[in-house]
Amino acid sequence: MTIDPAIHSQRRARLLEKMRRGIAVVPTAPEVARNGDTHYGYRHDSSFYYLTGFAEPEAVLALVAGDKQQAILFCREKNPEREIWDGFRTGPDAAKEQYGFDAAYPIAQLDEKLAELMGNQPALFYPVGHDTAWDQRLLRLRGEVQAKARSGIRAPNEIHDVRTLLNEMRLFKGEHELAIMRRAAEISTQAHRRAMRFARPGQSEYQIEAELLHEFCRHGARHPAYPSIVAGGANACVLHYVGNDAALRDGDLLLIDAGCELDGYASDITRTFPVNGRFSAAQKDVYEIVLAAQAAAIAAARPGNTWDAPHDAALRVLAQGFIDLELCRGSVEAVLESESYKRFYMHRTGHWLGMDVHDVGDYKVDDHWRKLQPGMVFTVEPGCYIRPADDVPQALWNIGIRIEDDVAITAQGNEVLTVAAPKAVAEIEELMRD
């Protein structure tokens, strides 16, 4: 991962300014056992990494706001024996210099130092309720400080969730972040193109997944941003299908929802295409409706519009399309009011995107949908999922389609980061034919 101490130092300074006074404690994610003494591949906590750029486990950031600001890292000590088995450890001394902290201490000294740092601070900021063990640990330390009241040392009398401040900061991406997300989108786009070229009847979903992972890794994105969805035929009607073990059949569609993670940032693309390389008439009819809905949503993704404007734009196109397909009955207004469309389209049209695939940030402010502003990045992903039923035309049974792109709001409108991933019918068929 790229280390740029200046960027992370600036973020810490912004958070300290927002805190005004008090102490913030931000731990990274714990290591998690997979089975026995084997762990899942480690992945840092997003907010911790956002503020530090430090990717090792067993680390905690403490920020002291006020007249004498401090940024302090607690991390593992150097240990030559463990490094033989587990790999390099930066250690406190090198971390302080390389990452631009005011001080760094061994993680074993965390409780002792935090109890000292909490003294006479008016407020304690941390991810309240995120981890019960951390709640108990910090409240215990606060209690230890309270016990020193006769010595004139005060404990924090306010407790705030630091994510209230952090999430709003992370919602707006700077140019450094957007550059990483463009590259992640480019890698994921190449992976989807590879999958389209590779897919054929008789292959298994997991074989297509392997092609995606191969393309991610060979471009430096070692991990997917989330478990890849590779869903053929009826499996595409399961929104979070991750079995990826069925055989692909001639005449079916294949829905792939997959994106890589690069330098801590996610991409998220969904494409749906025919396994045999050519859409049937019924498949094309449904596909064109979803594609038109996405185009309407992207057109509505511009500064000044509210968060729900793209969703509403997509819904109107989908509702009319469902009427045309005889899936819903009545006028567009009646379908929207009754929500009968939810039988075939049951999710929202997007979500924030950033360090987490479903990234942080409020969608409403003071009970109103927030307005879109430059620097926000989100997905636009309308869909249609048609399960067999007596009142559904049989030609449409088991058609599941979703089309998803990553969109950044700009001062002039928007930038579709994943525009190079084929999605027009002719474009998909030509790629698969070649």
VORO-888846 format. One record per residue (C-alpha): z negated, y, x negated; residue number from 1. Coordinates in pm, 1 decimal, padded with zeros to 6 digits. Example, Ala and Ser with C-alpha at 12.3 -4.5 7.8 and 13.67 -1.06 7.14 Angstrom:
BEGIN
NODE        Z        Y        X   k
NODE -00780.0 -00450.0 -01230.0   1
NODE -00714.0 -00106.0 -01367.0   2
This chain:
BEGIN
NODE        Z        Y        X   k
NODE  00000.0  00000.0  00000.0   1
NODE  00073.7  00352.2 -00114.5   2
NODE -00229.9  00547.1 -00233.6   3
NODE -00207.6  00923.0 -00186.3   4
NODE -00561.0  01060.8 -00234.0   5
NODE -00461.1  01411.6 -00127.5   6
NODE -00349.9  01299.8  00219.8   7
NODE -00667.3  01102.6  00287.9   8
NODE -00884.6  01381.0  00143.0   9
NODE -00721.4  01631.4  00377.8  10
NODE -00793.5  01404.9  00674.1  11
NODE -01157.9  01375.2  00574.7  12
NODE -01179.3  01753.8  00544.6  13
NODE -01035.4  01793.6  00895.2  14
NODE -01285.8  01549.2  01039.0  15
NODE -01574.6  01723.9  00860.3  16
NODE -01460.0  02053.0  01009.3  17
NODE -01452.3  01903.9  01358.9  18
NODE -01801.1  01752.2  01312.6  19
NODE -01941.5  02089.4  01198.9  20
NODE -02282.9  01940.8  01109.8  21
NODE -02417.5  01586.6  01079.9  22
NODE -02330.1  01257.1  00916.4  23
NODE -02049.1  01016.8  01005.1  24
NODE -02049.3  00646.3  00918.5  25
NODE -01715.1  00464.5  00941.5  26
NODE -01711.3  00095.0  00838.1  27
NODE -01398.0 -00105.3  00767.5  28
NODE -01323.4 -00432.3  00944.7  29
NODE -01514.6 -00749.3  00849.7  30
NODE -01352.0 -01059.7  00708.5  31
NODE -01316.1 -01327.7  00977.5  32
NODE -01339.4 -01703.1  00919.8  33
NODE -01041.4 -01903.3  01042.3  34
NODE -01207.0 -02239.9  00994.6  35
NODE -01454.4 -02382.5  00744.4  36
NODE -01449.0 -02160.2  00436.9  37
NODE -01095.3 -02031.1  00503.3  38
NODE -01047.6 -01675.7  00627.9  39
NODE -00773.3 -01507.6  00824.5  40
NODE -00559.9 -01276.9  00611.7  41
NODE -00763.5 -00959.1  00572.6  42
NODE -00662.0 -00641.8  00752.3  43
NODE -00861.5 -00317.7  00715.3  44
NODE -00993.0 -00109.5  01005.6  45
NODE -00727.1  00147.1  01095.8  46
NODE -00952.6  00452.3  01119.9  47
NODE -01133.7  00365.1  00797.1  48
NODE -00801.3  00331.4  00615.3  49
NODE -00673.1  00651.9  00777.2  50
NODE -00959.4  00839.2  00611.6  51
NODE -00975.4  00654.2  00279.5  52
NODE -00659.0  00465.2  00187.7  53
NODE -00897.1  00192.0  00067.5  54
NODE -00786.1 -00154.8  00177.4  55
NODE -01061.5 -00381.6  00043.9  56
NODE -01319.7 -00550.9  00271.6  57
NODE -01694.9 -00480.5  00263.1  58
NODE -01656.7 -00104.0  00252.1  59
NODE -01809.4  00188.9  00441.3  60
NODE -01730.4  00561.0  00441.2  61
NODE -02007.8  00818.0  00486.0  62
NODE -01918.0  01181.8  00551.9  63
NODE -02178.5  01456.7  00541.4  64
NODE -02076.5  01778.1  00716.9  65
NODE -02236.4  02119.5  00691.3  66
NODE -02306.6  02351.6  00402.0  67
NODE -02284.8  02077.6  00139.1  68
NODE -02001.6  01848.7  00241.0  69
NODE -01976.1  01504.0  00086.8  70
NODE -01740.3  01207.5  00114.2  71
NODE -01906.7  00889.9 -00010.3  72
NODE -01762.9  00540.4 -00037.0  73
NODE -01964.7  00219.0 -00044.8  74
NODE -01771.3 -00081.0 -00174.0  75
NODE -01800.6 -00408.4 -00363.6  76
NODE -01901.1 -00395.0 -00728.9  77
NODE -01677.5 -00525.6 -01004.4  78
NODE -01734.3 -00898.7 -01048.0  79
NODE -01517.3 -01074.3 -01309.0  80
NODE -01615.0 -01421.1 -01188.3  81
NODE -01530.2 -01353.4 -00822.7  82
NODE -01211.6 -01173.7 -00925.5  83
NODE -01092.7 -01497.1 -01088.6  84
NODE -01117.1 -01665.6 -00747.6  85
NODE -01049.6 -01387.4 -00496.0  86
NODE -00854.5 -01118.7 -00678.3  87
NODE -00902.2 -00767.7 -00808.3  88
NODE -01189.4 -00543.9 -00698.0  89
NODE -01167.6 -00171.4 -00758.7  90
NODE -01542.3 -00113.5 -00789.5  91
NODE -01733.8  00208.9 -00713.7  92
NODE -01658.3  00397.1 -01037.3  93
NODE -01281.2  00350.8 -01024.1  94
NODE -01271.9  00403.1 -00645.8  95
NODE -01440.4  00741.2 -00682.1  96
NODE -01174.7  00859.1 -00927.1  97
NODE -00867.8  00696.1 -00774.2  98
NODE -00938.3  00781.7 -00411.4  99
NODE -01095.7  01124.0 -00454.2 100
NODE -01450.7  01065.9 -00326.5 101
NODE -01746.7  01283.4 -00418.5 102
NODE -01951.6  00970.7 -00489.7 103
NODE -01924.9  00593.8 -00463.5 104
NODE -02196.7  00329.7 -00460.4 105
NODE -02221.6 -00049.5 -00443.4 106
NODE -02219.6 -00179.7 -00087.7 107
NODE -02557.9 -00341.4 -00154.3 108
NODE -02712.3  00008.7 -00165.9 109
NODE -02575.3  00108.8  00175.9 110
NODE -02896.3  00096.2  00381.5 111
NODE -03103.0  00271.0  00117.6 112
NODE -02852.8  00551.9  00069.8 113
NODE -02775.3  00596.0  00440.8 114
NODE -03144.9  00637.2  00520.2 115
NODE -03156.7  00915.5  00261.0 116
NODE -02835.8  01080.2  00383.3 117
NODE -02950.4  01076.5  00748.0 118
NODE -03258.7  01280.6  00669.4 119
NODE -03253.1  01627.2  00830.3 120
NODE -02908.2  01575.0  00975.2 121
NODE -02878.6  01694.4  01337.2 122
NODE -02618.7  01439.5  01449.7 123
NODE -02501.2  01087.2  01374.1 124
NODE -02133.1  01000.5  01428.8 125
NODE -02010.0  00641.0  01426.6 126
NODE -01796.0  00404.2  01643.3 127
NODE -02056.8  00365.5  01917.9 128
NODE -02043.0  00028.9  02092.1 129
NODE -01759.6 -00108.9  01880.0 130
NODE -01982.1 -00360.8  01704.6 131
NODE -02329.1 -00457.0  01826.3 132
NODE -02450.2 -00539.9  01476.5 133
NODE -02353.8 -00193.1  01353.8 134
NODE -02519.5 -00029.4  01654.6 135
NODE -02842.6 -00210.2  01574.4 136
NODE -02817.8 -00143.4  01201.7 137
NODE -02767.0  00231.4  01233.1 138
NODE -03030.7  00268.9  01502.6 139
NODE -03274.1  00078.9  01280.2 140
NODE -03199.4  00313.2  00990.5 141
NODE -03239.9  00612.3  01219.4 142
NODE -03577.5  00469.0  01319.3 143
NODE -03677.7  00449.5  00954.0 144
NODE -03594.7  00817.5  00914.9 145
NODE -03793.9  00901.1  01229.9 146
NODE -04095.5  00729.7  01075.4 147
NODE -04093.9  00998.5  00803.6 148
NODE -04152.8  01280.8  01052.4 149
NODE -04499.5  01357.1  00909.0 150
NODE -04331.4  01424.1  00576.5 151
NODE -04117.2  01690.0  00740.1 152
NODE -03800.1  01476.4  00747.2 153
NODE -03612.7  01479.3  01076.0 154
NODE -03383.3  01207.4  01208.3 155
NODE -03054.1  01286.1  01386.7 156
NODE -03136.0  01371.4  01748.4 157
NODE -02774.3  01345.3  01866.2 158
NODE -02544.9  01044.4  01853.7 159
NODE -02168.8  01085.5  01899.9 160
NODE -01878.4  00843.8  01900.3 161
NODE -01675.5  00944.7  01595.8 162
NODE -01364.3  00796.7  01759.3 163
NODE -01353.7  01090.0  02002.6 164
NODE -01258.2  01310.5  01708.3 165
NODE -01069.3  01052.6  01503.6 166
NODE -00847.7  00925.7  01783.7 167
NODE -00721.4  01274.2  01861.4 168
NODE -00640.6  01325.9  01492.9 169
NODE -00455.3  00995.3  01468.9 170
NODE -00251.2  01069.6  01782.2 171
NODE -00046.9  01333.9  01597.9 172
NODE  00158.0  01193.6  01311.0 173
NODE  00239.0  01400.2  01005.1 174
NODE  00564.0  01375.9  00812.3 175
NODE  00413.2  01123.7  00567.8 176
NODE  00325.4  00894.3  00857.3 177
NODE  00660.2  00941.6  01030.8 178
NODE  00842.3  00848.5  00709.9 179
NODE  00652.9  00518.1  00695.3 180
NODE  00716.3  00452.8  01064.4 181
NODE  01089.9  00521.4  01021.7 182
NODE  01102.3  00265.4  00742.7 183
NODE  00902.5  00012.7  00947.3 184
NODE  01145.7  00070.0  01235.5 185
NODE  01441.1  00017.6  01001.8 186
NODE  01302.2 -00314.1  00875.8 187
NODE  01227.8 -00432.8  01228.9 188
NODE  01575.6 -00328.7  01340.9 189
NODE  01728.9 -00543.3  01067.2 190
NODE  01506.7 -00833.3  01177.0 191
NODE  01631.0 -00809.0  01537.1 192
NODE  01991.0 -00794.6  01420.9 193
NODE  01928.2 -01104.4  01208.8 194
NODE  01778.9 -01286.1  01509.0 195
NODE  02084.0 -01204.8  01722.2 196
NODE  02317.7 -01341.8  01456.6 197
NODE  02110.7 -01657.5  01410.9 198
NODE  02033.3 -01752.9  01772.4 199
NODE  02227.3 -02044.1  01922.1 200
NODE  02166.8 -02299.7  02200.4 201
NODE  01957.8 -02593.0  02081.8 202
NODE  01746.2 -02397.2  01835.3 203
NODE  01373.0 -02353.2  01890.6 204
NODE  01201.7 -02023.5  01957.9 205
NODE  00996.1 -02066.5  01641.5 206
NODE  01313.5 -02091.5  01434.2 207
NODE  01409.5 -01745.2  01555.2 208
NODE  01057.2 -01624.1  01481.2 209
NODE  01097.5 -01753.9  01125.0 210
NODE  01409.4 -01539.3  01081.7 211
NODE  01216.0 -01231.7  01194.9 212
NODE  00931.6 -01299.0  00951.2 213
NODE  01178.8 -01363.6  00669.9 214
NODE  01340.1 -01024.8  00722.4 215
NODE  01003.0 -00849.6  00741.9 216
NODE  00878.3 -01002.9  00417.7 217
NODE  01191.7 -00958.2  00213.0 218
NODE  01173.6 -00582.8  00273.8 219
NODE  00805.7 -00552.7  00179.2 220
NODE  00648.1 -00571.0  00525.3 221
NODE  00424.5 -00871.2  00467.8 222
NODE  00289.2 -00901.1  00820.2 223
NODE  00400.7 -00855.0  01181.5 224
NODE  00227.4 -00570.6  01363.0 225
NODE  00130.3 -00816.9  01640.4 226
NODE  00208.0 -01178.7  01731.0 227
NODE  00583.2 -01198.4  01785.4 228
NODE  00708.5 -01284.4  02134.4 229
NODE  01018.6 -01506.3  02120.7 230
NODE  01073.0 -01612.4  02481.5 231
NODE  01376.4 -01800.5  02606.1 232
NODE  01468.7 -01844.6  02973.2 233
NODE  01172.8 -01854.1  03211.3 234
NODE  00931.9 -01784.1  02923.5 235
NODE  01058.7 -01425.0  02922.6 236
NODE  00885.1 -01375.3  03258.0 237
NODE  00548.3 -01421.3  03083.2 238
NODE  00466.9 -01074.8  02950.6 239
NODE  00258.8 -01183.5  02651.1 240
NODE  00417.0 -01520.6  02584.5 241
NODE  00339.9 -01635.3  02227.6 242
NODE  00395.6 -02012.5  02248.3 243
NODE  00733.2 -01974.2  02074.0 244
NODE  00787.8 -02351.7  02077.4 245
NODE  01054.0 -02414.8  02343.7 246
NODE  01418.1 -02504.5  02286.1 247
NODE  01681.0 -02239.5  02358.7 248
NODE  01926.3 -02339.5  02629.4 249
NODE  02287.4 -02243.9  02681.0 250
NODE  02310.8 -01984.0  02957.1 251
NODE  01957.3 -01848.0  02911.6 252
NODE  01848.2 -01507.4  02791.1 253
NODE  01618.1 -01467.1  02490.6 254
NODE  01357.9 -01188.2  02493.2 255
NODE  01219.5 -01092.2  02151.2 256
NODE  00930.5 -00847.3  02125.3 257
NODE  00856.5 -00814.8  01753.7 258
NODE  00787.2 -00551.3  01491.3 259
NODE  00656.0 -00536.8  01137.8 260
NODE  00361.8 -00350.6  00991.7 261
NODE  00429.6 -00140.2  00682.3 262
NODE  00163.0  00042.6  00479.8 263
NODE -00072.1  00017.8  00776.0 264
NODE  00173.9  00143.7  01042.4 265
NODE  00330.5 -00056.9  01325.0 266
NODE  00678.7 -00079.1  01466.7 267
NODE  00746.3 -00232.9  01808.0 268
NODE  01090.9 -00335.5  01932.5 269
NODE  01200.5 -00551.9  02224.9 270
NODE  01554.6 -00672.4  02273.3 271
NODE  01691.2 -00922.0  02526.1 272
NODE  02021.2 -01101.3  02472.4 273
NODE  02207.8 -01418.3  02578.9 274
NODE  02143.0 -01727.7  02368.6 275
NODE  02513.7 -01818.0  02375.3 276
NODE  02628.1 -01466.2  02293.9 277
NODE  02768.4 -01365.3  02634.8 278
NODE  02588.7 -01223.7  02939.1 279
NODE  02655.9 -01388.1  03273.6 280
NODE  02747.6 -01157.0  03560.0 281
NODE  02397.1 -01176.6  03710.6 282
NODE  02228.0 -01126.1  03373.9 283
NODE  02446.0 -00825.6  03301.4 284
NODE  02368.7 -00668.5  03641.0 285
NODE  01994.1 -00685.2  03578.2 286
NODE  02026.9 -00584.3  03213.8 287
NODE  02227.5 -00271.0  03291.5 288
NODE  01960.8 -00159.1  03539.8 289
NODE  01684.0 -00193.7  03279.0 290
NODE  01898.4 -00019.9  03017.3 291
NODE  01967.5  00270.5  03254.2 292
NODE  01595.4  00294.0  03331.9 293
NODE  01517.4  00315.7  02960.7 294
NODE  01780.0  00585.9  02909.4 295
NODE  01624.4  00790.9  03191.3 296
NODE  01278.5  00746.1  03040.3 297
NODE  01390.2  00849.8  02691.7 298
NODE  01560.7  01158.2  02836.0 299
NODE  01228.3  01255.5  02994.0 300
NODE  01041.2  01212.9  02662.7 301
NODE  01036.9  01572.9  02544.6 302
NODE  00779.0  01844.2  02470.1 303
NODE  00618.9  01997.2  02775.8 304
NODE  00672.6  01696.2  02999.2 305
NODE  00365.1  01496.1  03084.9 306
NODE  00292.4  01146.3  02954.5 307
NODE  00387.6  00986.4  03286.3 308
NODE  00727.1  01159.8  03314.1 309
NODE  00918.4  00883.9  03127.4 310
NODE  00746.7  00618.4  03339.6 311
NODE  00833.4  00796.8  03663.7 312
NODE  01194.8  00842.8  03552.7 313
NODE  01227.8  00473.1  03471.9 314
NODE  01064.8  00370.0  03799.9 315
NODE  01318.4  00557.0  04013.0 316
NODE  01609.9  00385.8  03838.6 317
NODE  01443.1  00044.4  03861.0 318
NODE  01357.4  00090.1  04229.0 319
NODE  01718.6  00168.7  04316.8 320
NODE  01834.9 -00123.1  04105.0 321
NODE  01596.3 -00363.0  04274.7 322
NODE  01728.6 -00247.7  04610.8 323
NODE  02085.9 -00303.9  04495.9 324
NODE  01993.4 -00655.7  04378.5 325
NODE  01825.1 -00726.7  04715.2 326
NODE  01490.1 -00779.1  04544.5 327
NODE  01331.3 -00487.6  04732.1 328
NODE  01413.5 -00338.7  05069.9 329
NODE  01407.8  00012.7  05207.3 330
NODE  01465.6  00348.0  05043.2 331
NODE  01370.8  00434.1  04684.8 332
NODE  01082.6  00644.8  04815.5 333
NODE  00957.8  00357.3  05031.7 334
NODE  00974.9  00111.5  04742.2 335
NODE  00782.8  00350.8  04518.1 336
NODE  00522.6  00430.9  04783.4 337
NODE  00460.7  00066.7  04877.1 338
NODE  00474.7 -00040.4  04509.8 339
NODE  00682.1 -00341.2  04610.3 340
NODE  00862.8 -00299.3  04277.0 341
NODE  00548.7 -00429.0  04099.7 342
NODE  00646.4 -00782.4  04189.8 343
NODE  00927.5 -00747.1  03933.7 344
NODE  00796.5 -00469.1  03708.3 345
NODE  00419.6 -00472.1  03670.9 346
NODE  00345.0 -00275.7  03351.1 347
NODE  00368.8  00081.6  03231.1 348
NODE  00675.3  00208.3  03047.6 349
NODE  00506.5  00259.0  02710.7 350
NODE  00201.6  00311.3  02492.1 351
NODE  00101.8  00516.8  02188.1 352
NODE  00219.9  00374.0  01856.7 353
NODE  00082.2  00426.8  01507.8 354
NODE -00159.9  00238.7  01285.5 355
NODE -00230.9  00011.5  01581.8 356
NODE  00053.9 -00121.4  01791.3 357
NODE -00134.6 -00000.2  02098.3 358
NODE -00253.2  00308.6  01918.9 359
NODE -00546.1  00535.2  01991.2 360
NODE -00542.1  00859.3  02188.5 361
NODE -00621.1  00961.3  02544.7 362
NODE -00341.9  00948.5  02800.0 363
NODE -00520.3  01193.8  03027.8 364
NODE -00706.8  01516.5  02950.2 365
NODE -00947.5  01648.0  03215.6 366
NODE -00809.2  01391.9  03462.4 367
NODE -00451.8  01514.7  03417.1 368
NODE -00173.1  01333.6  03234.0 369
NODE -00151.0  01501.3  02897.2 370
NODE  00158.5  01692.2  02791.2 371
NODE  00383.6  01547.9  02524.0 372
NODE  00376.9  01736.7  02193.6 373
NODE  00558.2  01706.7  01859.9 374
NODE  00405.6  01441.2  01637.4 375
NODE  00325.5  01197.5  01917.0 376
NODE  00490.6  00855.6  01885.1 377
NODE  00510.1  00597.6  02162.5 378
NODE  00718.6  00312.5  02296.6 379
NODE  00958.5  00324.9  02590.0 380
NODE  00985.6 -00025.8  02737.0 381
NODE  01091.7 -00077.3  03098.7 382
NODE  01155.8 -00432.0  03212.0 383
NODE  01234.6 -00668.1  03495.8 384
NODE  01088.3 -01016.3  03544.6 385
NODE  01226.5 -01232.1  03824.8 386
NODE  01050.8 -01558.2  03904.6 387
NODE  01198.2 -01816.0  04146.1 388
NODE  01117.2 -01752.8  04512.6 389
NODE  01272.8 -01823.6  04849.5 390
NODE  01348.3 -01455.4  04912.5 391
NODE  01507.5 -01401.0  04568.6 392
NODE  01879.6 -01467.9  04508.4 393
NODE  01900.0 -01791.6  04309.6 394
NODE  02140.7 -01641.8  04055.3 395
NODE  01856.9 -01412.4  03941.6 396
NODE  01588.4 -01678.4  03897.8 397
NODE  01404.3 -01681.1  03563.2 398
NODE  01572.8 -01367.0  03433.6 399
NODE  01325.1 -01173.0  03221.8 400
NODE  01445.1 -00855.4  03049.7 401
NODE  01264.4 -00588.1  02850.2 402
NODE  01418.2 -00320.7  02626.5 403
NODE  01179.4 -00131.9  02399.8 404
NODE  01226.1  00146.2  02146.1 405
NODE  00990.6  00361.4  01937.6 406
NODE  01017.6  00732.5  02017.3 407
NODE  00873.0  01031.4  01831.9 408
NODE  00841.2  01365.6  02008.0 409
NODE  00999.4  01651.0  01810.8 410
NODE  01014.1  02026.2  01864.0 411
NODE  01369.5  01989.8  01996.9 412
NODE  01318.4  01676.6  02208.6 413
NODE  01273.9  01331.0  02061.1 414
NODE  01378.8  01097.0  01782.5 415
NODE  01440.9  00730.9  01864.5 416
NODE  01319.1  00558.8  01548.5 417
NODE  01470.0  00221.7  01645.4 418
NODE  01808.5  00344.6  01767.5 419
NODE  01997.5  00115.4  01526.4 420
NODE  01880.3 -00202.1  01702.9 421
NODE  02175.9 -00305.2  01927.6 422
NODE  02113.8 -00280.5  02300.1 423
NODE  02442.5 -00204.2  02474.5 424
NODE  02598.4 -00518.4  02625.5 425
NODE  02924.7 -00482.0  02431.7 426
NODE  02739.8 -00408.4  02108.5 427
NODE  02519.4 -00718.3  02141.4 428
NODE  02809.4 -00946.2  02230.3 429
NODE  03018.4 -00815.8  01942.2 430
NODE  02736.3 -00867.0  01690.0 431
NODE  02672.6 -01221.5  01808.8 432
NODE  03045.0 -01303.9  01814.5 433
NODE  03091.5 -01182.2  01456.9 434
